[in-house]
């Protein structure tokens, strides 16, 4: 089950971008991992996904995307879905 704070890849796209799941009710609300600051990515690696999700949701300059649940897979580099 995919939850907020998980890092997934969009398997529907050839480039398979890494996405941070911000909300998982219905189509996933996500943000591109590449758009996050280095500190935010480090916080994800150190197990602080809730802090990063809250920060991204409050940020005005980070674009979010809605992705169907069927189009994503766990991102192996981040340990996949919890």
C-alpha positions in Angstrom: 0.0 0.0 0.0 1.3 3.4 -1.0 1.1 6.2 1.7 2.2 9.8 2.0 6.0 10.0 2.3 6.7 7.1 0.0 9.0 7.6 -3.0 7.8 5.9 -6.1 8.6 5.9 -9.8 6.1 6.6 -12.6 6.2 3.3 -14.5 3.9 4.8 -17.2 6.7 7.1 -18.4 9.9 5.9 -20.1 12.2 8.1 -18.0 10.5 6.8 -14.7 10.9 10.0 -12.6 11.1 9.6 -8.8 8.1 11.1 -7.1 7.4 11.9 -3.5 3.8 10.9 -2.5 2.1 13.8 -0.7 -1.4 12.3 -0.5 -2.6 8.8 -1.3 -6.4 9.1 -1.3 -7.6 8.6 -4.9 -5.1 9.6 -7.6 -1.8 10.1 -5.9 -0.7 13.7 -5.3 3.0 13.8 -5.9 6.0 16.1 -6.3 9.1 15.4 -8.4 12.0 14.4 -6.2 14.3 16.3 -8.5 12.5 19.5 -7.5 13.3 19.1 -3.8 16.2 20.7 -2.0 19.2 18.5 -1.1 18.3 18.8 2.6 14.8 17.4 1.9 16.2 14.4 0.1 18.6 13.8 2.9 15.7 13.9 5.4 13.9 11.2 3.3 17.0 9.0 3.4 17.2 9.4 7.2 13.6 8.4 7.7 11.8 11.8 8.1 9.2 11.6 5.3 6.4 13.3 7.3 8.5 16.4 7.8 9.4 16.5 4.1 5.7 16.0 3.0 4.6 18.9 5.3 7.3 21.2 3.9 6.4 20.4 0.3 2.7 20.9 0.9 3.4 24.3 2.4 5.8 25.4 -0.4 4.3 27.6 -3.1 7.0 27.0 -5.7 7.0 23.2 -5.9 4.7 21.8 -8.6 2.5 18.8 -7.7 1.1 16.2 -10.0 -1.8 13.8 -9.8 -0.8 10.2 -10.9 -3.0 7.2 -11.0 -2.0 4.5 -8.5 -1.8 2.0 -11.3 1.0 4.0 -12.9 3.5 3.9 -10.1 5.9 1.4 -8.6 8.1 1.6 -5.4 11.4 3.3 -6.0 14.1 0.7 -5.1 16.7 3.3 -4.1 14.5 4.5 -1.3 13.4 1.1 -0.1 10.0 1.2 -1.9 6.7 1.6 -0.2 6.5 1.1 3.5 
